[in-house]
Amino acid sequence: MSSHTFPDFSLSVWRHDEWGQAPPPPPTISLLKTQISILAMPAVWILAVSSALMYVTRYAINSWGVLYLQEGRGYSLAEATGLLTINTITGIVGAIAFGYVSDKFFKARRPPANLIFGLMEIAGLLIIFFGPTNVWVLSAGLALFGLGLTGLVTSVGGLFATDICPKRVSGAALGAIGVFSYLGAAVQENISGGLIEAGMKTVDGVKSYDFGPAILFWIGCSVVSLVLATSLWNVKLRD
């Protein structure tokens, strides 16, 4: 006898009586649950805090750099403004260079490149704040700072997050990291301003500044940011 296979319909399907089955969740609810799931990913939180701390230094130089170069290094307003453009120009190069270096030499692994660019950024800060008062040395420090900082911001602020998060939640992850980043920038403004104001003295109508505490705050934030970004050395990339 020949055997025949028949479709295995359940009785409820045959009778068109499927009231006992739970309807699938609406697409919007399913997507929302998927996006909220990023909150359970420790790597996203680490990147968010790392980016926030990096934005502290980024906006500290943007906001207070001119004042520091005038009062701490003796440059004129025009000279200080001109010097800070070096940071901006090399920052563009750093953003492009980070992607190339991490893709070309580390097979799209970001943590090794994070370490290199983070060390460049911190080295630039040390030259800016503790190097000799020489325009060429200071220019080199600003160039190094711009290259390293913008490369690292490119990674922790976006590129690395898209590497480790599922496609459907990459936008939510970038949004969360962006919120943390600008919170860091806002908090920086208040803390830096308070530290600089606390170190300001006026003698015979002449103001003098002690930038030491603010500088330690900025460099400390960069160091912790780099440690966090590098701590994800073995994090798995998404499929």
Buried (B, 14 or more C-beta within 10 A) or exposed (E): EEEEEEEEEEEEEEEEEEEEEEEEEEEEEEBEEEBEBBEEBEBBBBBBBBBBBBBBBBBBBBBBBBBBBBBBBEBEEEBBBBBBEBBEEBBEBBBEBBBEBBBEEBEEBBBBBBBBBBBBBBBBBBBBBEBEEEEEEBBBBBBBBBBBBBBBBBBBBBBBBBBBBBEEBBBBBBBBBBEBBEBBBEBBBEBBEEBBEEBEEEEEEEEEBBBEBBBEBBBEBBBBBBBBBBBBEEBEEEE
